[in-house]
């Protein structure tokens, strides 16, 4: 069976039932972002590699401050059904982003090789004060899309040196966090 496209993977996940599931499963991740927004009185927030933007939908109370980007115009089209904000077609490895206080991503990094992960984190840190990435941990045995790298938190630490790694959902899920030195 051929690999699904991102659009095919997400087009049926554009419903309230799935959004409710995400809000519960990723509550720790979403609360961590909310805490950063409140603590920093952030009025510029960006979701990179937004896919269908279900995470931004979960942060809808901040919709006026959110911008989103993805490498796929199809995914930005799906995202338009979820959030009403500025959208950018961007490659996280190399393209410019709007300058923001907080940049986050759910499920972006694990789809890339080590070199690209380092490029993504380095590039994104040029445009934000705080960078927050969700990645699935090594306790998962099967990738959900098919190409995810299910890595241990120690691997992430050695690879891209986040300032903090938070495990949640019994260690299945990880939050990688960087704060700008500027």
Secondary structure as UniProt FT lines:
FT   HELIX           6..11
FT   TURN            12..13
FT   HELIX           16..25
FT   HELIX           27..39
FT   TURN            40..41
FT   STRAND          45..48
FT   TURN            51..52
FT   HELIX           54..58
FT   HELIX           60..65
FT   STRAND          66..70
FT   HELIX           73..79
FT   TURN            80..82
FT   STRAND          86..89
FT   TURN            92..94
FT   STRAND          100..106
FT   HELIX           109..111
FT   HELIX           114..125
FT   STRAND          128..137
FT   TURN            138..139
FT   HELIX           153..160
FT   STRAND          164..168
FT   TURN            169..172
FT   STRAND          173..179
//
